[in-house]
């Protein structure tokens, strides 16, 4: 069953932006807006002046909340999702149409595969992703893709939000292997430490971190 959900982001001056997403809460978890997505969208909103006229790619976009926020903040946005999972790319497109943002190119990007649509993505300033580090079997494939894109865009930055579910899930050794360097941005730095930012209809504790990843010098 399809549902629509609206997120509202505002600042102290009263300026606000509304984004409506299309989502399905079922086994295809890429079609639901998990708590990491509004935290990443809040980061983009808080730092919106940095995204004006920049080129942004959202990896594994799902409901595309962060990517659409970047577009509303003046960025040129490319969205992507996994073509091997039925209806994922179509679902991204559905959310864009709800917000009259139908002109953002949507690519089918398979993590770890460096041929096909991933080669069509232009020069980037930012790569963003929310909660893509979910299945440990995908971790290296994700970082292979990120390393490939950053090697083509050496001044670009990969910004991701990650929900800490288990201390046994870590990527430090993979970052080193693929010549990547990570830093953590505290949620307090962009007003994302409030409980309502990462609200979710699903149960569970949501400990979220925002990482910035670049190529190692």
Helices and strands as residue ranges (DSSP letters): E 3-10, E 16-23, G 29-31, H 35-46, G 48-50, E 55-58, H 65-72, E 76-81, H 88-98, E 106-108, G 116-120, E 126-130, G 136-138, H 139-152, E 157-163, H 172-177, E 180-185, G 187-190, G 195-198, E 208-215
